[in-house]
Amino acid sequence: ALVEARAEAASLKTRVASLEKDLARMRSEAESRSAKDGAELASANGTIAQLQSECERLTRELAGAREATQRSEQEVTEKTHTFKMETVALKDNLSREEKHFKDATGILLPI
């Protein structure tokens, strides 16, 4: 019985050593994966920060473009109004000049 117990103990020691070796390998692999995952996470966070910065820059550019568009639209509106007013004034002047010409010459201009 003692021989069998010693043989069983030796077998268990071998089994424990094998399990400890497997555990050490698994820990090493887990640490390696963890370091790799950490590096990937850091890289992803860097990319996210760059994208956020780019989005903020583009948002500022868009706001500037909107302001420029609004200024241009306002300028076009003002110039259109001025043009319309000048056109009305020119038509009025032309009508007066045609009337003066007709009154002075008796000739109706074919305009």
C-alpha positions as CSV (number, residue, x, y, z in Angstrom):
1,A,0.0,0.0,0.0
2,L,2.9,2.3,0.7
3,V,4.4,1.7,-2.7
4,E,1.0,2.4,-4.3
5,A,0.7,5.6,-2.2
6,R,4.2,6.7,-3.3
7,A,3.4,6.0,-6.9
8,E,0.1,7.9,-6.6
9,A,1.9,10.8,-4.9
10,A,4.6,10.8,-7.7
11,S,1.8,10.8,-10.3
12,L,0.0,13.6,-8.6
13,K,3.3,15.6,-8.3
14,T,3.8,15.1,-12.1
15,R,0.3,16.2,-12.8
16,V,0.6,19.3,-10.5
17,A,3.8,20.3,-12.2
18,S,2.2,19.9,-15.6
19,L,-0.8,22.0,-14.5
20,E,1.5,24.7,-13.1
21,K,3.4,24.7,-16.4
22,D,0.1,25.1,-18.3
23,L,-1.1,27.8,-15.9
24,A,2.2,29.7,-16.4
25,R,1.8,29.5,-20.2
26,M,-1.8,30.6,-20.0
27,R,-0.8,33.6,-17.8
28,S,1.9,34.6,-20.2
29,E,-0.5,34.4,-23.1
30,A,-3.1,36.4,-21.2
31,E,-0.5,39.1,-20.4
32,S,0.6,39.2,-24.0
33,R,-3.0,39.5,-25.2
34,S,-3.6,42.2,-22.6
35,A,-0.6,44.2,-23.7
36,K,-1.6,43.9,-27.3
37,D,-5.2,44.9,-26.5
38,G,-3.9,47.8,-24.5
39,A,-1.7,48.9,-27.4
40,E,-4.7,48.6,-29.8
41,L,-6.9,50.5,-27.4
42,A,-4.3,53.3,-27.1
43,S,-4.1,53.4,-30.9
44,A,-7.9,53.5,-31.3
45,N,-8.1,56.3,-28.7
46,G,-5.5,58.3,-30.6
47,T,-7.5,57.8,-33.8
48,I,-10.7,58.9,-32.1
49,A,-9.0,62.0,-30.7
50,Q,-7.7,62.9,-34.2
51,L,-11.2,62.3,-35.7
52,Q,-12.8,64.5,-33.0
53,S,-10.3,67.2,-33.7
54,E,-10.9,67.0,-37.4
55,C,-14.7,67.1,-36.8
56,E,-14.3,70.3,-34.7
57,R,-12.1,71.9,-37.4
58,L,-14.7,71.0,-40.1
59,T,-17.5,72.3,-37.9
60,R,-15.7,75.6,-37.5
61,E,-15.1,75.7,-41.3
62,L,-18.8,75.0,-41.9
63,A,-19.8,77.8,-39.6
64,G,-17.5,80.2,-41.4
65,A,-18.8,79.1,-44.8
66,R,-22.4,79.6,-43.6
67,E,-21.6,83.1,-42.4
68,A,-19.9,83.9,-45.8
69,T,-23.0,82.5,-47.6
70,Q,-25.3,84.6,-45.5
71,R,-23.2,87.7,-46.2
72,S,-23.2,86.9,-49.9
73,E,-26.9,86.4,-49.9
74,Q,-27.4,89.7,-48.1
75,E,-25.1,91.4,-50.6
76,V,-27.0,89.9,-53.6
77,T,-30.3,90.9,-52.0
78,E,-29.1,94.5,-51.5
79,K,-27.6,94.7,-55.1
80,T,-30.8,93.3,-56.6
81,H,-32.9,95.9,-54.8
82,T,-30.5,98.6,-55.9
83,F,-30.6,97.4,-59.5
84,K,-34.4,97.3,-59.4
85,M,-34.6,100.8,-58.0
86,E,-32.1,102.0,-60.6
87,T,-34.1,100.3,-63.4
88,V,-37.3,101.9,-62.3
89,A,-35.5,105.3,-62.2
90,L,-34.1,104.8,-65.6
91,K,-37.4,103.8,-67.1
92,D,-39.0,106.9,-65.5
93,N,-36.2,109.1,-67.0
94,L,-36.6,107.4,-70.4
95,S,-40.3,107.9,-70.3
96,R,-39.8,111.6,-69.5
97,E,-37.2,112.0,-72.2
98,E,-39.5,110.3,-74.7
99,K,-42.3,112.7,-73.8
100,H,-40.0,115.7,-74.0
101,F,-38.8,114.5,-77.4
102,K,-42.3,113.9,-78.6
103,D,-43.5,117.2,-77.3
104,A,-40.6,119.0,-78.9
105,T,-40.5,117.2,-82.3
106,G,-43.9,115.6,-82.6
107,I,-42.1,112.3,-83.3
108,L,-42.8,109.2,-81.3
109,L,-39.6,107.2,-80.8
110,P,-39.9,103.5,-81.7
111,I,-38.3,102.2,-78.5
